[in-house]
Amino acid sequence: MHFLKVFLVTLVTALALDGLWLGVVAKGIYQKEIGGLMGTTGWAAAILVYVFLLVGLLLFVVPKVGGDLKQALLWGAVICGLSAVVATYMDKVLR
């Protein structure tokens, strides 16, 4: 039950930050620089990748770091990199 609460708080935080970044802060930059590459959003893939990313962070990054920022950045980068691979694959499969 504790994991579910932490997951939900992390999910809400990640969605809020991602929405702020994509919808407000960098929207114009993305439209201008890569607008031609942007297509429709694959929502099924996006949801699966968010779940994969957050579960990965909570299971593999948070328990390993023990307050060590360098370890947190390293393991966070590993999980984010794996999430990018999964996102690319899922986007192609679910479209």
N, C-alpha and C positions, 0 to 999 in steps of 0.2 A: 504494500500500500504506500509505503514511503517513496519507493521508486516512481510510482505513478504520479504522486504529488509533485515530485521534483521534475519529472518529465513534463507535466502540464505547465508548470511555471516556466521551465526552459523553453517550451514550445511557444507560449504566449510572448515571452521576451524576444525570441528569435524572429517570430513573425512580425512583431512590432518594429524591431530594428530593421529587418529586411524590407518591410513595407515603407518605412521612412526613407531608407536609402534608395530603393528602386523607384518609389513613387514621388519623392520630393527632391532629395539632395542630388542624385545623379541622373535623374530622368532625362534631362536635356542633353547631358553628355552622351548617354547611350544612344538617344535618338539621332544625334548629330554624327557621332563617330561610327556606329555600327548599325544604324537604322536599316540598311539594306539587308543585313543578315538576320535581323529579328523577325521571327515568324510568330505563329500562334503558340500559346502556352500549352504544353502537354501536361495537363493538371494531374493525371494519374501518376506520371513519372515524377512530377514535382512533389507530390504528397509522399510518395515512397522514399524519395531521396531525403526529404526533411526528416522523416521517421528514422531512416538509416543513419543520417548524420547525428541526430540528437541522441539516439540510443548508443551509437558509437562513442560519442563524447562522454556520456554519462557512465558507460560501462568500462571504457578503456582509458580515458584520459583522466577524469576526475580522481579515481582511486589510485592511479599511479603517481600523480605529481607530488602529493604530500607537501604542498606549499612551495615547490621548486618551480619558478617561472620558466626556466630553460626547458625543463622536462614537459611542462604544460604546453609550451609552444611547439616542441618537437612532436609530441603525441597528437596534439591538435592538428598540426600540419599533415601528419600521416592519415588521420581520419578524414580530414577535408579532401585530401588527394584521392583517397579511396572513394569518397562520396562523389567526386567529380567523374571518376570512371563509371561508377554505377549510374550516375545521372545521364551520361552520354549513352550508355547501353539501354537504359530504361526508356529514354526518349525515343530511341529508334525502334524498340520493340513494341511500345504501347501506342504508337501513332498509326 
